[in-house]
């Protein structure tokens, strides 16, 4: 029988993964940016990519956030069915997020949607945004993915007719084209196809957590099409508008075809921790 997971352990882990996510970019993302910089043919675009890589280096070395927009705090929790908890996991994540806001520090980004009043600690109604998935075992895996507004605001969802499968690619490309340089490209594009209205959006957001290099034929074709748009780093033109495209699908109603596109800037930030043991 596994040991109970302590509340303080969760709180401390949340602070740690938030610090990691905000200051150190995952290696697969860094590798993609380095590859783009080495292959870029536009001098202006190359300079932008090199500036991004320098920014990443400084953030990691100094232990400071890599972007002034430290994002809205989104957590993905894989909760083992046999995990032993005698406390509210949601409350522990909230406490960790508040502590991280003060200690890292993070910009307080959570505001009331109508009054625009700021909570001051990245908490509020529905924030942090915690998405749960029940899995086998007794451990808990928590992933944090801070999401900046510049890229989030360029995301889109459309309810296509079920006969419009041929328009899926067009919608994705139109979303990226309309975004232009606003989401700080080069971007990562998460796509959710199917499910319900809200399921498609959740699929698209979780797709951003996939390894940058793991793309199938459809995703690779989409990446090529997006890069042919010529938007380029920071919207200044060039070969690299996107670094990767990841698509997740779910069965949907016979009369429906939801498609969501969640755009992520070059700072595709996320970090994870596993607590407890499945032994």
C-alpha positions in Angstrom: 0.0 0.0 0.0 1.4 3.4 -1.0 2.0 6.2 1.6 -0.3 9.2 1.7 0.8 12.3 -0.2 1.4 15.2 2.1 -0.3 18.6 1.5 3.0 20.5 2.1 4.7 18.3 -0.5 2.1 19.4 -3.1 2.4 23.1 -2.2 6.2 23.0 -2.4 6.0 21.1 -5.7 3.7 23.6 -7.2 6.1 26.4 -6.4 9.0 24.4 -7.8 7.4 23.6 -11.2 6.1 27.1 -11.6 9.6 28.4 -11.1 10.9 25.9 -13.6 8.2 26.7 -16.2 8.7 30.4 -15.9 12.5 30.5 -16.1 13.6 27.4 -18.0 12.1 26.5 -21.4 11.8 22.7 -22.1 14.8 21.4 -24.1 12.7 20.2 -27.1 11.4 23.8 -27.5 14.9 25.2 -27.2 16.1 22.7 -29.8 13.4 23.7 -32.2 14.3 27.4 -31.9 18.0 26.6 -32.4 17.2 24.6 -35.5 15.0 27.4 -36.8 17.8 30.0 -36.2 20.3 27.8 -38.0 18.1 27.3 -41.1 16.5 30.8 -41.3 17.4 32.6 -44.6 16.1 36.0 -43.7 18.7 38.1 -41.8 16.1 40.0 -39.9 14.3 36.8 -38.9 17.6 35.2 -37.9 18.3 38.2 -35.6 14.9 37.8 -33.9 15.5 34.1 -33.3 19.0 34.7 -31.9 17.5 37.4 -29.6 14.9 34.9 -28.4 17.6 32.3 -27.7 19.7 34.9 -25.8 16.6 35.8 -23.7 16.1 32.1 -22.8 19.7 31.9 -21.7 19.5 35.0 -19.5 16.3 33.8 -17.9 17.7 30.4 -17.1 21.1 31.7 -15.8 19.5 34.4 -13.6 16.5 32.5 -12.5 14.0 35.1 -13.7 10.9 34.8 -15.8 11.6 34.7 -19.5 8.7 37.0 -20.3 7.0 39.9 -18.5 3.7 38.2 -19.2 4.0 35.3 -16.8 0.6 34.0 -17.9 -2.6 32.7 -16.5 -1.9 29.6 -14.5 -3.2 26.4 -16.0 -2.7 23.0 -14.5 -3.2 19.5 -15.9 -3.6 16.9 -13.2 -3.4 13.1 -13.8 -4.9 11.8 -10.6 -4.3 8.2 -9.7 -7.5 6.4 -8.7 -5.7 4.9 -5.7 -3.9 8.1 -4.6 -4.2 8.7 -0.9 -5.2 12.3 -0.1 -6.7 13.7 3.2 -6.8 17.3 1.9 -8.2 19.3 -0.9 -5.8 19.0 -3.9 -7.3 22.1 -5.4 -6.7 24.2 -2.3 -3.0 22.9 -2.2 -2.5 23.9 -5.8 -4.0 27.3 -5.1 -1.7 27.9 -2.1 1.3 26.9 -4.1 0.3 29.3 -6.9 -0.1 32.2 -4.5 3.3 31.4 -2.9 5.0 31.2 -6.3 3.4 34.5 -7.3 5.2 36.2 -4.4 8.5 34.3 -4.4 9.4 34.0 -8.1 7.8 36.6 -8.5 5.0 36.4 -11.1 3.0 39.2 -12.5 -0.6 39.1 -11.0 -2.7 38.5 -14.1 -6.0 37.2 -12.7 -8.8 39.8 -12.9 -12.6 39.8 -12.7 -13.9 39.5 -16.2 -16.4 42.4 -15.8 -15.0 44.8 -13.2 -11.3 44.0 -14.2 -10.5 44.0 -10.5 -7.1 42.2 -9.9 -6.9 39.6 -7.1 -3.2 40.4 -6.8 -2.1 36.8 -6.4 -3.1 35.0 -9.6 -6.2 33.5 -7.9 -9.9 34.1 -8.5 -13.1 32.5 -9.8 -11.9 29.4 -11.8 -8.3 30.5 -11.5 -5.9 28.7 -11.3 -7.5 26.6 -14.1 -7.2 23.0 -13.1 -8.0 20.2 -15.5 -8.3 16.7 -14.0 -7.9 13.3 -15.6 -8.4 10.1 -13.7 -5.7 7.5 -14.4 -4.7 4.1 -12.9 -2.3 3.9 -10.0 -1.7 5.8 -6.8 0.5 8.7 -8.0 -0.3 12.2 -9.1 1.3 13.9 -12.0 0.9 17.7 -12.1 1.8 19.8 -15.2 1.7 23.6 -15.2 1.4 25.5 -18.4 1.4 29.3 -17.9 -0.5 30.9 -20.8 0.2 34.4 -21.9 -2.6 36.6 -23.2 -1.0 37.7 -26.5 -1.1 34.2 -27.9 -4.3 33.1 -26.1 -6.2 36.1 -27.6 -5.4 34.9 -31.1 -6.9 31.4 -30.6 -10.2 30.5 -32.2 -13.0 27.9 -32.3 -15.4 27.1 -35.1 -18.4 24.7 -35.3 -18.1 23.3 -38.8 -20.8 21.3 -40.5 -20.0 17.6 -40.5 -19.6 17.7 -44.3 -16.9 20.3 -44.0 -13.9 18.2 -43.1 -12.1 19.6 -46.1 -12.3 23.1 -44.5 -10.4 22.1 -41.3 -7.0 23.0 -42.8 -8.4 26.2 -44.2 -9.7 27.3 -40.8 -6.4 26.6 -39.1 -4.4 28.5 -41.7 -6.9 31.5 -41.6 -6.5 31.6 -37.8 -2.7 31.8 -38.0 -2.9 34.3 -40.9 -5.3 36.6 -39.0 -3.1 36.4 -35.9 -0.1 37.6 -37.8 2.7 38.9 -35.5 0.5 39.5 -32.5 1.2 36.2 -30.7 5.0 36.7 -30.9 5.9 34.1 -33.5 7.4 31.6 -34.1 4.4 29.9 -32.6 3.3 26.5 -31.6 -0.2 25.5 -32.9 -2.4 23.2 -30.9 -5.5 21.9 -32.7 -8.5 20.1 -31.2 -10.8 18.3 -33.6 -14.1 16.7 -32.5 -15.7 16.2 -29.1 -18.0 19.0 -28.0 -17.7 22.8 -28.0 -15.6 22.8 -24.9 -13.8 19.5 -25.4 -12.3 20.7 -28.7 -10.7 23.7 -26.9 -9.3 21.5 -24.1 -7.9 19.1 -26.7 -6.2 22.0 -28.5 -4.6 23.4 -25.3 -3.4 20.0 -24.1 -1.9 19.4 -27.6 0.6 22.2 -26.8 2.3 19.9 -24.3 3.3 17.3 -26.9 7.0 16.9 -27.8 7.9 19.4 -30.5 9.4 16.7 -32.8 6.5 14.2 -32.7 4.4 15.2 -35.7 2.6 12.9 -38.1 2.1 13.5 -41.8 -1.0 15.7 -41.4 0.7 17.9 -38.7 3.9 18.2 -40.8 1.9 19.3 -43.8 0.1 21.9 -41.7 3.4 23.2 -40.4 4.8 23.6 -44.0 1.6 25.4 -45.0 1.8 27.7 -42.0 5.5 28.5 -42.6 4.7 29.2 -46.3 2.6 32.2 -45.1 5.8 34.1 -44.5 4.7 35.8 -41.3 8.0 35.0 -39.7 9.5 35.7 -36.2 7.7 38.6 -34.5 5.7 39.1 -37.7 8.8 40.6 -39.6 8.8 38.0 -42.3 10.9 34.9 -42.7 10.9 31.1 -43.0 9.7 30.3 -39.5 6.2 31.3 -38.5 5.6 28.1 -36.5 7.8 25.6 -34.8 5.3 22.8 -34.5 1.7 21.8 -35.0 0.0 19.2 -32.8 -3.5 17.8 -33.3 -5.7 15.9 -30.9 -9.0 14.3 -31.9 -12.1 13.0 -30.2 -15.3 11.4 -31.5 -18.1 13.9 -31.9 -21.8 14.0 -32.6 -22.8 12.9 -36.0 -24.2 16.3 -36.7 -21.3 18.3 -35.4 -17.6 19.1 -36.2 -15.9 21.4 -33.6 -12.4 22.6 -34.5 -10.3 24.6 -32.0 -7.0 26.3 -32.6 -5.0 27.3 -29.5 -2.0 29.4 -30.5 1.1 29.5 -28.2 4.0 32.0 -28.6 7.6 30.8 -28.8 7.7 30.6 -25.0 5.9 27.2 -24.9 6.3 27.0 -21.1 5.5 23.9 -19.1 6.9 21.8 -16.3 5.7 18.6 -14.5 6.1 16.7 -11.3 5.0 13.2 -10.2 4.1 12.7 -6.5 3.6 9.4 -4.8 4.5 6.0 -6.2 2.7 3.3 -8.2 4.8 0.5 -6.6 
